[in-house]
Amino acid sequence: MNMSIQSIMRKLTALFLILICFICFISCDDGDIITVEFDFEDTFSACGELVFYKTKSDPAESLSLLIGTPNITFEDLIEVEQIEGDTMRVQLVETERIINIEDADNSFNYRSYNTDPSGFFCADVPPANIVVQENLVSAGGQALITISLIEDDNDGIPAELEDINGNGDLTDDDTDGDGIPNYIDVDDDGDNVLTRAEIDTENADGDDNPLTNPLDTDGDGEPDYLDTDDDNDGIDTIDEENLSQDNNPANDLTNLTIADYLNPDVSSSVPATAYREHPIQQNFTVELIIEDVSFPTISQDEFIFGTLEDSRLTSTRLVNPEF
């Protein structure tokens, strides 16, 4: 009797396994399901007015977002405006954009190709050897574009070390009072000698900190990059332009071995009339997330598209401080 029950149980188990395999077979063999792995790099590119895209060669695939909404161009995304009441600082007009993919002007596409599709985008005429084998268009979703801006003076001093008063706010530290905070001021003491030329650029002490061994020509305890009279000869550095009046005391050398502003034996004065033009580097970051992706055979709540790589995200703005 016991053997009979065990035999029946084995048969039922076998039938159950066969049924499961059959269900799996018919569900995976309908000919329409496309297996796609969104396994792309963490960065993407841009071209035109306006396409974000990323590609890979193995397998040959791409993901792309076409933004056709009027008045949204690459330049619009990184547009900045002057901060009210502050002629030296700027801010992004908008730090976040939401693009509705279901709108007729915008589309999010997955494509597969016969070969490496890296040359498919941005060309006026795509190469003839690149053939689109599959093109899926998301039926809906949203693209969330986040834009941020970091400005820096590239003066050799990390921005976080230019918080002179130590209150955590970089915008209220302006040693020379020219209206430009130190973290974006290439000449922190306003003497027309660049800060980069007045710190420990040679890393003489080996600690990779330009502020632990800054130049202090006159030994008064105030580093040259914050000292308006570097050689303590009674003449402000900015006014020691004895040979060439070009807003650059560093190229005025009465003694050919040392600039006058560093030579206490030379105290001739030629009053300056202007500050040097200040270049400020702008570094934009653009990040993209696609939400509620809905391809015919694929759906995904959120896809992190990544971070944009584009040379246009780095630029320089020029500021002329009022003298």
CORCORZI-V10630 format. One record per residue. N is the residue number from 1. RES is the residue in three letters. PSI is psi in radians with two decimals (* if undefined). OMEGA is omega in whole degrees, -180 to 180 (none if undefined). BURIAL is # if it has 24 or more other C-alpha atoms within 12 Angstrom, else .. Layout:
N/RES/PSI/OMEGA/BURIAL ; N/RES/PSI/OMEGA/BURIAL
This chain:
1/MET/-0.78/180/. ; 2/ASN/-0.68/179/. ; 3/MET/-0.63/-179/. ; 4/SER/-0.74/179/. ; 5/ILE/-0.74/179/. ; 6/GLN/-0.69/-180/. ; 7/SER/-0.74/180/. ; 8/ILE/-0.73/-180/. ; 9/MET/-0.72/178/. ; 10/ARG/-0.72/-180/. ; 11/LYS/-0.72/179/. ; 12/LEU/-0.71/179/. ; 13/THR/-0.75/180/. ; 14/ALA/-0.76/179/. ; 15/LEU/-0.67/180/. ; 16/PHE/-0.77/179/. ; 17/LEU/-0.70/178/. ; 18/ILE/-0.72/180/. ; 19/LEU/-0.75/179/. ; 20/ILE/-0.80/180/. ; 21/CYS/-0.69/-179/. ; 22/PHE/-0.73/179/. ; 23/ILE/-0.77/179/. ; 24/CYS/-0.67/-178/. ; 25/PHE/-0.84/-176/. ; 26/ILE/-0.49/-179/. ; 27/SER/-0.40/-178/. ; 28/CYS/0.03/-174/. ; 29/ASP/0.60/-179/. ; 30/ASP/-0.08/174/. ; 31/GLY/-0.09/-175/. ; 32/ASP/-0.36/-175/. ; 33/ILE/2.27/-179/. ; 34/ILE/2.20/179/. ; 35/THR/2.07/-179/. ; 36/VAL/2.24/174/. ; 37/GLU/2.03/178/. ; 38/PHE/1.10/-176/# ; 39/ASP/1.33/-178/. ; 40/PHE/2.98/175/# ; 41/GLU/2.89/-178/. ; 42/ASP/-0.03/-179/. ; 43/THR/2.83/176/# ; 44/PHE/3.02/-177/# ; 45/SER/3.03/180/# ; 46/ALA/2.64/172/# ; 47/CYS/2.95/177/# ; 48/GLY/-2.77/-179/. ; 49/GLU/1.11/20/. ; 50/LEU/2.29/178/# ; 51/VAL/2.22/170/# ; 52/PHE/2.37/-177/# ; 53/TYR/2.75/171/# ; 54/LYS/2.54/-177/# ; 55/THR/2.85/170/# ; 56/LYS/2.77/-173/# ; 57/SER/-0.30/-177/. ; 58/ASP/1.62/-1/. ; 59/PRO/2.89/-177/. ; 60/ALA/1.80/-175/# ; 61/GLU/2.87/174/# ; 62/SER/2.70/168/# ; 63/LEU/2.39/-178/# ; 64/SER/2.55/176/# ; 65/LEU/2.02/175/# ; 66/LEU/2.12/178/# ; 67/ILE/1.86/-179/# ; 68/GLY/0.04/179/# ; 69/THR/2.24/-179/# ; 70/PRO/2.54/175/. ; 71/ASN/0.30/171/. ; 72/ILE/1.73/178/# ; 73/THR/3.06/177/. ; 74/PHE/-0.75/-179/# ; 75/GLU/-0.62/178/. ; 76/ASP/-0.67/-176/. ; 77/LEU/-0.61/-176/# ; 78/ILE/0.48/178/# ; 79/GLU/2.40/178/# ; 80/VAL/2.83/178/. ; 81/GLU/2.73/179/. ; 82/GLN/2.37/175/. ; 83/ILE/2.26/-177/. ; 84/GLU/2.23/179/. ; 85/GLY/0.03/180/. ; 86/ASP/1.80/-174/. ; 87/THR/-0.12/-176/. ; 88/MET/-0.30/-176/# ; 89/ARG/2.67/-179/# ; 90/VAL/2.93/175/# ; 91/GLN/2.81/176/. ; 92/LEU/2.43/176/# ; 93/VAL/-0.69/-178/. ; 94/GLU/2.40/-177/. ; 95/THR/-0.07/-179/. ; 96/GLU/2.35/176/. ; 97/ARG/2.43/175/# ; 98/ILE/2.13/-179/# ; 99/ILE/2.15/178/# ; 100/ASN/2.00/-177/# ; 101/ILE/-0.49/-179/# ; 102/GLU/-0.23/176/# ; 103/ASP/2.58/-176/. ; 104/ALA/-0.45/-176/. ; 105/ASP/-0.29/-173/. ; 106/ASN/2.53/178/# ; 107/SER/2.57/176/# ; 108/PHE/2.14/-171/# ; 109/ASN/2.47/164/# ; 110/TYR/2.32/178/# ; 111/ARG/2.57/170/# ; 112/SER/2.68/-172/# ; 113/TYR/2.97/177/# ; 114/ASN/-0.27/-178/. ; 115/THR/3.11/-179/# ; 116/ASP/2.07/-175/# ; 117/PRO/0.25/-174/# ; 118/SER/-0.42/178/# ; 119/GLY/0.13/-176/# ; 120/PHE/-0.66/-176/# ; 121/PHE/2.73/172/# ; 122/CYS/-0.24/177/. ; 123/ALA/2.47/178/. ; 124/ASP/-0.70/176/. ; 125/VAL/1.95/-179/. ; 126/PRO/2.53/179/. ; 127/PRO/2.43/-175/. ; 128/ALA/-0.43/-177/. ; 129/ASN/-0.13/179/. ; 130/ILE/1.99/-177/. ; 131/VAL/2.24/176/. ; 132/VAL/2.09/-179/. ; 133/GLN/-0.51/179/. ; 134/GLU/2.38/-180/. ; 135/ASN/1.88/179/. ; 136/LEU/2.38/-180/# ; 137/VAL/2.22/179/# ; 138/SER/2.32/-178/# ; 139/ALA/-0.16/-179/# ; 140/GLY/-2.90/178/# ; 141/GLY/3.12/179/# ; 142/GLN/2.56/173/# ; 143/ALA/2.13/179/# ; 144/LEU/1.96/-179/# ; 145/ILE/2.12/179/# ; 146/THR/2.21/-178/# ; 147/ILE/2.34/177/# ; 148/SER/2.79/-177/# ; 149/LEU/2.30/172/# ; 150/ILE/2.25/177/# ; 151/GLU/2.57/-179/# ; 152/ASP/2.68/180/# ; 153/ASP/-0.12/-179/# ; 154/ASN/0.75/-178/# ; 155/ASP/0.12/179/# ; 156/GLY/-0.14/178/# ; 157/ILE/2.07/178/# ; 158/PRO/2.47/-175/. ; 159/ALA/-0.68/-176/# ; 160/GLU/-0.30/178/. ; 161/LEU/0.03/-180/. ; 162/GLU/0.35/174/# ; 163/ASP/1.41/-171/. ; 164/ILE/-0.74/-177/. ; 165/ASN/-0.05/173/. ; 166/GLY/0.42/-178/. ; 167/ASN/0.10/178/. ; 168/GLY/0.01/-180/. ; 169/ASP/1.89/-177/. ; 170/LEU/-0.30/-173/# ; 171/THR/-0.21/-178/# ; 172/ASP/0.33/177/# ; 173/ASP/1.82/-176/# ; 174/ASP/1.48/-173/# ; 175/THR/-0.76/-174/# ; 176/ASP/-0.04/177/# ; 177/GLY/0.48/-180/. ; 178/ASP/0.06/180/# ; 179/GLY/-0.10/-180/# ; 180/ILE/2.04/178/# ; 181/PRO/2.60/-175/# ; 182/ASN/-0.60/-174/# ; 183/TYR/-0.29/175/# ; 184/ILE/0.33/-179/# ; 185/ASP/2.02/-178/# ; 186/VAL/-0.19/-180/# ; 187/ASP/1.50/-169/# ; 188/ASP/-0.52/-179/# ; 189/ASP/0.03/175/# ; 190/GLY/0.55/-179/# ; 191/ASP/0.17/-180/# ; 192/ASN/0.26/168/# ; 193/VAL/2.18/-174/# ; 194/LEU/2.44/178/# ; 195/THR/-0.69/-179/# ; 196/ARG/-0.52/-179/# ; 197/ALA/-0.04/-174/# ; 198/GLU/0.23/179/# ; 199/ILE/-3.13/-178/# ; 200/ASP/1.21/-178/# ; 201/THR/-0.34/-180/# ; 202/GLU/-0.09/-180/. ; 203/ASN/0.89/-175/. ; 204/ALA/-0.54/-178/. ; 205/ASP/-0.03/173/. ; 206/GLY/0.26/-177/. ; 207/ASP/0.05/179/. ; 208/ASP/0.43/177/. ; 209/ASN/1.91/-176/. ; 210/PRO/-0.19/-176/# ; 211/LEU/-0.16/-180/# ; 212/THR/-0.27/179/. ; 213/ASN/0.92/-178/# ; 214/PRO/2.76/178/# ; 215/LEU/2.36/176/# ; 216/ASP/1.43/-171/# ; 217/THR/-0.79/-176/# ; 218/ASP/0.02/176/. ; 219/GLY/0.50/-178/. ; 220/ASP/0.10/179/. ; 221/GLY/-0.13/177/. ; 222/GLU/2.05/-177/. ; 223/PRO/2.63/-177/# ; 224/ASP/-0.61/-175/# ; 225/TYR/-0.19/175/# ; 226/LEU/0.12/-174/# ; 227/ASP/2.13/-179/# ; 228/THR/-0.22/176/# ; 229/ASP/1.52/-169/# ; 230/ASP/-0.56/-178/# ; 231/ASP/0.04/177/# ; 232/ASN/0.73/179/# ; 233/ASP/0.15/178/. ; 234/GLY/-0.08/178/. ; 235/ILE/2.17/178/# ; 236/ASP/2.45/-179/# ; 237/THR/-0.73/-176/# ; 238/ILE/-0.39/-178/# ; 239/ASP/0.17/179/# ; 240/GLU/0.95/176/# ; 241/GLU/1.27/-170/# ; 242/ASN/-0.41/-175/# ; 243/LEU/-0.61/-179/. ; 244/SER/2.07/-178/. ; 245/GLN/1.34/-176/. ; 246/ASP/0.41/-180/# ; 247/ASN/0.63/180/# ; 248/ASN/1.54/-180/# ; 249/PRO/-0.31/-176/# ; 250/ALA/-0.33/-179/# ; 251/ASN/0.35/176/# ; 252/ASP/1.83/-175/# ; 253/LEU/1.79/172/# ; 254/THR/-0.76/171/# ; 255/ASN/2.11/-170/. ; 256/LEU/-0.12/-178/. ; 257/THR/-0.18/-177/. ; 258/ILE/2.44/179/. ; 259/ALA/2.59/-177/# ; 260/ASP/-0.61/-176/# ; 261/TYR/-0.21/176/# ; 262/LEU/0.03/-175/# ; 263/ASN/1.85/-178/# ; 264/PRO/-0.22/179/# ; 265/ASP/-0.12/177/. ; 266/VAL/2.04/-177/# ; 267/SER/0.53/176/# ; 268/SER/2.57/-176/# ; 269/SER/2.25/171/. ; 270/VAL/1.74/-173/# ; 271/PRO/2.32/177/. ; 272/ALA/2.72/-180/# ; 273/THR/-0.13/-177/. ; 274/ALA/2.77/171/. ; 275/TYR/2.75/175/# ; 276/ARG/2.66/175/# ; 277/GLU/2.40/-176/# ; 278/HIS/1.99/172/# ; 279/PRO/2.27/180/# ; 280/ILE/2.15/-178/# ; 281/GLN/2.33/177/# ; 282/GLN/2.22/178/# ; 283/ASN/1.90/179/# ; 284/PHE/2.58/173/# ; 285/THR/2.26/178/# ; 286/VAL/2.11/179/# ; 287/GLU/2.56/-173/# ; 288/LEU/2.30/173/# ; 289/ILE/2.32/176/# ; 290/ILE/2.18/-179/# ; 291/GLU/2.58/176/# ; 292/ASP/0.85/176/# ; 293/VAL/2.35/-176/# ; 294/SER/1.34/173/# ; 295/PHE/2.86/-177/# ; 296/PRO/-0.64/-177/. ; 297/THR/0.16/-178/. ; 298/ILE/2.40/173/. ; 299/SER/2.55/-179/# ; 300/GLN/2.29/-177/. ; 301/ASP/-0.71/-177/. ; 302/GLU/2.32/175/. ; 303/PHE/2.07/179/# ; 304/ILE/1.82/-176/# ; 305/PHE/-0.59/176/# ; 306/GLY/-2.75/-176/# ; 307/THR/2.36/-177/# ; 308/LEU/2.35/171/# ; 309/GLU/2.04/-177/# ; 310/ASP/2.32/-177/. ; 311/SER/-0.39/-179/. ; 312/ARG/-0.16/-180/. ; 313/LEU/-0.16/176/# ; 314/THR/2.15/-180/. ; 315/SER/3.06/180/. ; 316/THR/2.29/172/. ; 317/ARG/2.55/-176/. ; 318/LEU/2.36/-179/. ; 319/VAL/2.34/176/# ; 320/ASN/1.74/180/. ; 321/PRO/2.48/177/# ; 322/GLU/2.28/-176/. ; 323/PHE/*/none/.
